[in-house]
């Protein structure tokens, strides 16, 4: 068996520094970000993994992205007026869960799509692994405003040289660990160390704990990319917006960071020698 553990604090708070979510949506988004990291940790790739939930519930779209270097960003689209605890099924409704892996080498792309089935995001992801990967997998996820945490356990295929006796032992251990993972305390997941969580799940078994890797928040938006987008609109359009609003403000749809351009900034955009390259979208 193999497992992965994640805990986020500073990166999770920075991800939301320009956005505000109701507590129920915030917790779901935190679980999704944590899950994207756990999924990326199971792979050997260079690129981006995108976890997306799309349904007819009160959160109609949620996207969490993680690179092979564990840089994360996320966004959620939800109904106004969400207040207090909201059950997971009511939040997401009926829809689909997709995992997309875009590898940098050879520009390859893989996507797995399953229905949103389960009473939690962890249960939906377990269904994804059972359906798309045929790999026994169990997860535990927890998130609040200050931190998130998660664990993923997988039972690897038995080697033919193991024999039936060892395979049976492996199955017994796998079945013993599942209820422990299911009853992990959310506070321990969010605030405990890897050693503490490991002790809680499989304390009496022989385990090897490997060195971890740092996680950081990183969005692709930047002042230069926004400037290029504004140049693509043309000077006439930009000056019209200035005359009406006094400044041009662009907000990144992914991280919520605002970029403000006043009259002087706009004139610089179209000054002679300005960079002519202009992306038509931010993503």
N, C-alpha and C positions, 0 to 999 in steps of 0.2 A: 504494500500500500504506500501511497504518497499523500502528502498534504501541504496546504499553503495557508499562511496566516497573514492578515493585513490589519493594520490599525492606522487611521488617519486623524490628525488633529490640525496642525497649521495649514497643510495643503487643502484640507476640507474647508476650513474657514476662509482661506484666500479665494477659493473657487467661488464662494458666495458673497464676496466682499462688495459687489456692485448689484446684487440681486436680493430680493426678499420673497420668501416662500411661506405659505401656511405650514405649521408644524407637521401635519400629515404628509404634505408633499415634500417637505424638507427631508423627512425621515426616509421616504421612498427614494428620493434622489440620492441620498447618502448611501443607501443600500445598493443602488445601481452602480454608483461610482466604485464602491468596494468590490462588487461582483465583477466589474470590468477588469479590475486589477487581478483578481483571482483567476479569471479566465486567461488573461494575457500571460500570467505566470506559468500556466500549464503548457505554453507553446514555445517553440523555438522559431522565431521569425523576426524580421526587421520591417516595421511598418506600423499600422494602426489597427486596433480592434475596436469595433463600434457595437455597443449593446443598445438596442432600441426596443421600446415598448410603444405600440400604437393600438389604441382601442377606442371604444365608445363610452368610456367612463369619464369621471370628472377630471382625470389627467389624460388628455387625448394623445399626448406625445411626450415621450421622455427618451433622451439620448445621452449616453455616457460613453466617452472615448478614452482609450488608453493606448499609449505607444509602447514599443518594446523596451523603451527606457523608463517606463512607468511615469510618464507625464500625463496628467488627466485634465479633462474639462467635461462639462455637462450642461444640459439645458432641459427645462420642463415647460410644457404648455398646459395650462389648467384653467378650469372654470373659476370665475370670481365667486367669492362668498363661501369658500371652504373654511370651516371653523371647527375646532375640536377634533377628537379622534374620528377617523373615517376608515372603515374596513377596507382591506386591500382590494377585494373584488369590486367594491363600489368605486374605488379610485380608478382602477384600470378598465373595468367593464369587460366586454368581449372584444377580443382582438388578437394580435399576434406578437410574438417575441422573435426578434431576429438578431443574429450574431454575424457580423461582417468582418472579415479579416482582409485587409489590403496590404500585401507584402510589397516592399520596395523592389526587391530583386525580380526581374522579369515582369514587373507590373502585374503580378498574379492577384486574383481576387477570389475569395470563398465566402459563401453566405449560406447560413442555415436558418430556416424559418419554422417555427412551431406555433401552435395555438397557445394562448395564455390560459393554461390549465393549472390550478393550484390555489391554495388559500394564502399564499405569500410569494414574494419574488423568489425566495430560495426554492420553494416547491416548483415554481415555473421553470427555473433553471435546471433543477434535477430532472424534470420532464424533458427539457431540451437535450440533456446529455443522454438520457435513456432512448430518445427518439432519433436524434441526429448522429450521436457519437457511439451509441451502444457501449457506453462505458459507465459502470456503476459509480455514481457520484452523489455525495451528500454535502449540503452547505448549511451554514448558519450565518445570518447577517443581522446587524444592529446599527442604528444610527440615531443621533440626536443633533442638536444645534452645535455642539462643541466637538464631537468626535464620532468616528465610525469604526466598526470592526467586523471582521469576517473570517471564517474558516471554510476551506474546501478539502474534502477527503475523497480519494479515488481508489478503487480496487483495480489494480493493474492485471492484465491477462496473465494467467499462470503459464510458466514455461513448461514445455512437454517433458523436460527432464526432472521436474519436481516430483512427480508421482502423485497418486491419488491421496495418500495419507497427508502429505504436506498441503495439498490443495484444500483438503477438508479442514485442516487447522486454520488456514488462511480465511476460509469462509466463516468459520466460527468466530474468529477475531473481528472480521468485518461486521458481522451481525451484532457483536457485543458493543462495538463503537457507535453504531447508529443511534441508539436511544440517548447516549451520553451527549452526542453532538446536538440532538434535538432539544435537549434540556439545558443547554449552556445558558448561563445567565447573561442577559444583555449588557449589564454593567461590566461584567468581566470581559466580554468581547470588546467593548468600547475603551476600557481603561487598563485592562490587564496586559501583562507582557506575554510574549510568545511562550515562554517557559511555563507561566501560570496556566495558560489555556491548554497547552500540551499535557500538563499534569492532570488537568481536569478531565480531558478526553481519554487519554491512554496512558495513565501514570504507571501501571504495572508492566507495560510492554517495553521492549527494547526499541528505543527510537533514536534517530540521529537528527540533530537540529543544525541546519546549514546557515551560513551567513546570509543576512538579509540585504535588501537594496533600498535606497531612499526613494520616496515618492514625492513628486512636486506638481503643482498646478501650472499649466502652460496653455494659453489660448493662442491661436494663430493670428489674432488681430494685432494691428500695430498702427502707429501714426502714419507711417509711410504707405501702408496698404489702404488706409482710409483716404489718404491724399490722392492716391492713384484712382480710387473709385470716384472721388469728387471731380477729378479732372475729366473723367469720361463723360460727365454730365454736361460739360461745356461751360465757358465763362458766363454766357448770357443767363443760363439757368441758375448758376450759383449767385450771380448778382441780384437776380430776381428774389431768391430766397433771403438774401441779406437785407434787401429793401423791405421785405415783409416781416422778418423775424429778428433782424439785428445781428444774427449770428447763425451759423450752420452747425447743427449738432447731429452726429451720427452715433448710434448706440449699437454695439456688437450684439447680434442676436444670440450668440452663444454664451458669453460671459457677462453681458450687461454693462460693460465698461463704456462710458460716454467719451466721445472725442469732439471737442468744440473748436470751431474755426471762426475767428472774427474777420472783419473787413481786411485787415492787414494780412492775415493768414491766407485769405482767398486770393488777394492780389499776388502773393508770392507763388501760389499754385500755378498761375498762368503767366508768370514773368518769363522773359526770354531765357532759354536754357533750362527751364524746368523739365524734370524727367517726363518724357512723353508716354512711358509705359503706364497703362491704366487698367487694372483688373476690374471686371464688371460685376464682381460679387465678392463677398467675404464669407469664407467657410472654413 
